[in-house]
């Protein structure tokens, strides 16, 4: 259940170094089991679209962040200024009533 070595030793009324020396592999296996179950349950929650879990996993597994990053990839797009704004914005209108073009 995720107890520390000190908590386990106190529960069983043994010395902590004795617990670590005699049960090191069991402690390691138990901690790995807890991590595996936690991950499995986190992914189940993510499958149910739990927003908090989705954010946590995307940050920790995918390396995503909600902080803007500096760099060329995040720079504004380079827009070319038109030399004459009238030329670049000129639109021909079509007058349907007379079937003729007006500018």
Secondary structure, DSSP 8 states (H G I E B T S, - for coil): ----HHHHHHHHT--HHHHHHHHHHHHHHHHHHHHHHHHHHHHHHHHTT-HHHHHHHHHHTS---SS---SGGGS-------SSHHHHH---EEETTTTEEE-
